């Protein structure tokens, strides 16, 4: 489980507030979609959750481990697919995966079986002897996903994970997310592609200008808007005028 306690992030001595007092629990066994326009604060929030950025205020716990007080213990409870796949490009595919396996202390025999399975699943079996810098953007993204799944983390966090993936890989990623959650683990991902989110999430959080406006199921959102419309239509209404949210009924949280 991921617990976010009154987290804020400011820059320029407090003049720029990128994330504003967000509190949120992402439960074990669910896929949670963090929705927002580009620049809404999604990546900033995720980078604080995984320990890349330090919150200006508040705290983050990963399965009860405080990210500030015990960063290594907390980070061992998660894996992260960031918004760019351009990392360690001089490594070959199998070297990159071995590096990830070493970091998470995945046993050699377990590692070999998982790499073989993941490479077959994502169509990368014939590419692991090539350097990542020779890969297309989509192939690099597949490698980041494979690296994140290799340690079989209890908490899987992904920032815009569908970007650059071909339809087959995107479908397989959604299947992997569902299987991960159904195994009692946690999946948190950000996206601005709302039709994708609508098909895979258990709950959503809508973020705009660094503030969390809504947390709940899509059915709860529909109940509030008295609408059978798409998630996209409700999202646009929600982010276009936040004032009606003051009296929101049925949702878990409003910020």
matplotlib code that plots the C-alpha trace (Angstrom):
import matplotlib.pyplot as plt

x = [0.0, 1.1, 0.2, 0.7, 0.3, -0.2, 2.5, 3.4, 6.2, 7.3, 10.1, 11.7, 11.4, 7.8, 6.8, 5.8, 3.7, 3.7, 1.8, -0.6, -1.3, -2.2, -3.3, -4.1, -4.1, -3.5, -4.6, -3.1, -5.0, -6.1, -5.1, -5.2, -5.1, -3.8, -5.4, -4.5, -3.5, 0.2, 1.7, -1.0, 1.5, 1.3, 5.0, 6.0, 3.8, 5.0, 8.6, 8.1, 6.4, 9.4, 12.0, 13.4, 12.1, 11.9, 8.6, 8.7, 6.1, 4.5, 5.5, 5.3, 5.0, 5.5, 4.0, 4.6, 8.2, 8.8, 10.5, 12.4, 13.4, 14.1, 14.6, 16.3, 13.7, 10.9, 12.4, 12.8, 9.0, 8.5, 9.6, 9.1, 8.7, 9.4, 8.3, 11.4, 12.9, 16.3, 18.4, 21.7, 21.6, 25.1, 24.1, 22.8, 19.3, 20.5, 23.1, 20.3, 18.1, 21.0, 21.7, 18.1, 18.2, 21.4, 19.9, 16.8, 18.8, 16.7, 18.1, 19.9, 17.6, 14.5, 15.9, 16.6, 13.1, 11.5, 13.7, 12.8, 9.1, 9.1, 11.1, 8.7, 5.7, 6.9, 8.4, 12.0, 13.5, 15.7, 16.9, 18.6, 22.1, 21.7, 22.5, 19.5, 20.7, 20.0, 16.4, 13.4, 11.5, 8.9, 11.5, 13.2, 9.8, 9.3, 12.7, 11.8, 8.5, 10.4, 13.0, 10.2, 8.4, 11.6, 11.8, 8.0, 7.5, 4.6, 4.1, 4.4, 4.4, 4.2, 4.3, 2.5, 3.5, 1.6, 3.6, 5.4, 4.1, 2.6, -0.9, 0.2, 2.6, 0.1, -2.5, 0.1, 1.0, -2.7, -2.9, 0.2, -1.2, -4.4, -2.6, -0.4, -3.3, -5.3, -2.3, -2.9, -0.2, -0.5, -0.5, -0.4, -0.1, -0.5, -2.0, -3.8, -5.2, -8.6, -10.1, -7.2, -7.7, -11.5, -10.9, -8.4, -8.7, -10.4, -10.3, -9.1, -7.7, -8.0, -5.3, -5.3, -2.9, -1.2, -4.5, -6.3, -9.9, -11.5, -10.8, -13.2, -14.5, -15.8, -19.3, -19.0, -18.0, -21.0, -23.3, -22.0, -22.5, -25.8, -24.2, -23.7, -21.1, -17.5, -14.7, -13.3, -16.5, -16.6, -12.9, -13.3, -16.3, -14.4, -11.2, -13.0, -15.0, -14.0, -16.6, -19.4, -17.1, -17.7, -20.8, -19.6, -21.4, -20.1, -16.5, -13.8, -11.8, -12.0, -9.1]
y = [0.0, 3.6, 6.3, 10.0, 12.3, 16.0, 16.2, 19.5, 20.5, 24.1, 25.8, 29.2, 29.7, 28.8, 31.1, 28.1, 25.4, 22.3, 20.0, 21.3, 19.4, 16.0, 13.1, 9.7, 6.0, 3.6, 0.2, -3.2, -5.2, -2.2, -0.3, 3.4, 5.9, 9.4, 11.6, 15.1, 17.3, 17.7, 20.0, 19.1, 17.8, 14.1, 13.5, 15.7, 13.7, 10.3, 11.4, 12.3, 8.9, 7.0, 9.2, 11.0, 14.3, 15.3, 16.8, 20.3, 19.2, 15.9, 12.3, 9.2, 5.6, 2.4, -0.6, 1.2, 2.2, 6.0, 7.2, 9.9, 7.9, 4.6, 5.3, 2.0, -0.1, 1.9, 1.7, -2.1, -2.2, -0.6, -0.4, 2.6, 3.3, 7.0, 9.3, 8.8, 5.4, 6.9, 5.4, 3.4, 3.4, 1.9, -1.3, -4.2, -5.5, -8.5, -6.2, -3.8, -6.6, -8.1, -4.7, -4.5, -8.0, -7.3, -4.1, -6.0, -9.2, -11.4, -14.9, -16.0, -18.9, -16.9, -14.0, -16.2, -17.6, -14.2, -12.6, -15.3, -14.9, -11.1, -11.0, -13.4, -11.5, -8.1, -9.4, -8.6, -12.1, -11.4, -8.0, -8.5, -8.8, -5.3, -2.0, 0.1, 3.0, 1.0, 0.5, 2.5, 4.6, 1.9, -0.9, 1.2, 1.6, -2.1, -2.6, -0.2, -2.1, -5.4, -4.0, -2.9, -6.2, -8.3, -8.0, -8.7, -5.6, -5.2, -1.7, -0.9, 2.8, 4.0, 7.5, 7.7, 4.1, 3.7, 6.4, 5.0, 1.4, -0.4, -1.7, -5.2, -4.1, -1.6, -4.4, -6.7, -3.9, -3.5, -7.3, -7.2, -4.4, -6.3, -9.5, -7.6, -6.1, -9.3, -10.9, -8.5, -6.0, -2.3, -0.5, 3.3, 4.9, 8.4, 9.2, 11.8, 9.2, 8.9, 6.1, 3.8, 4.7, 4.1, 0.5, -0.6, 1.4, 0.4, 4.0, 7.3, 10.5, 13.7, 16.3, 19.8, 22.6, 20.5, 19.9, 16.6, 17.3, 13.9, 10.3, 7.5, 5.0, 6.0, 5.0, 7.5, 10.1, 9.3, 9.4, 12.9, 14.2, 12.3, 11.2, 8.1, 10.0, 9.0, 9.6, 12.1, 14.2, 14.1, 14.9, 18.0, 19.2, 18.4, 20.3, 23.1, 24.2, 22.7, 24.7, 22.1, 19.6, 21.2, 19.2, 16.0, 12.9, 9.3, 10.0, 9.1, 12.3, 15.8, 18.2]
z = [0.0, -0.7, 1.8, 0.9, 3.9, 3.2, 0.5, -1.1, -3.4, -4.0, -5.9, -6.0, -2.2, -2.2, -5.1, -7.3, -5.7, -8.0, -5.6, -3.0, 0.2, -1.3, 0.9, -0.6, 0.1, -2.8, -1.7, -2.2, -4.9, -6.9, -10.1, -9.3, -12.1, -11.5, -14.2, -15.3, -18.1, -19.0, -16.3, -13.7, -11.2, -11.9, -12.5, -9.6, -7.3, -8.6, -8.3, -4.6, -4.0, -5.4, -3.7, -6.7, -5.3, -1.7, -0.6, 0.7, 3.2, 4.2, 4.0, 1.9, 3.1, 1.1, 2.9, 6.2, 5.3, 5.5, 2.3, 4.2, 7.3, 5.6, 1.8, 0.9, 2.7, 1.1, -2.4, -2.2, -1.9, -5.3, -8.9, -11.1, -14.8, -15.3, -18.1, -20.1, -21.2, -22.1, -19.3, -19.3, -23.1, -23.5, -21.8, -23.7, -23.0, -20.9, -19.1, -18.1, -16.8, -14.9, -13.3, -12.1, -10.8, -8.9, -7.4, -6.1, -5.2, -7.4, -7.2, -10.4, -11.2, -10.6, -12.7, -15.7, -15.8, -15.4, -18.1, -20.5, -19.8, -19.9, -23.2, -24.8, -23.5, -24.8, -28.0, -27.0, -27.0, -30.1, -28.9, -25.6, -27.1, -28.6, -26.8, -25.6, -27.7, -30.8, -29.8, -30.9, -28.3, -28.0, -27.5, -24.8, -23.1, -23.1, -21.5, -18.7, -18.1, -18.1, -15.7, -13.3, -13.4, -13.0, -9.2, -8.9, -6.7, -4.2, -5.5, -9.3, -10.2, -13.8, -15.2, -18.6, -19.3, -22.7, -24.4, -27.5, -27.1, -30.1, -29.7, -28.8, -26.1, -24.7, -24.4, -22.7, -20.3, -19.3, -18.8, -16.6, -14.5, -14.0, -13.1, -10.7, -8.9, -8.8, -7.1, -4.2, -5.2, -5.9, -9.3, -9.5, -12.9, -14.3, -17.7, -19.7, -22.1, -20.5, -22.6, -21.6, -17.9, -18.1, -19.2, -16.5, -13.3, -10.1, -8.7, -10.1, -8.7, -10.7, -10.3, -11.7, -11.0, -8.3, -6.4, -6.0, -6.9, -6.8, -5.6, -6.2, -8.7, -12.1, -11.0, -8.1, -10.5, -12.7, -9.7, -8.8, -12.3, -12.9, -16.1, -18.2, -20.2, -20.8, -18.3, -20.7, -20.5, -16.7, -16.5, -18.6, -16.5, -13.3, -14.2, -16.0, -12.9, -9.5, -7.5, -7.7, -5.9, -2.5, -2.1, -3.7, -2.4, -2.6, -3.4, -0.9, -1.0, -2.4, -2.4]

ax = plt.figure().add_subplot(projection="3d")
ax.plot(x, y, z, "-o")
ax.set_aspect("equal")
plt.show()
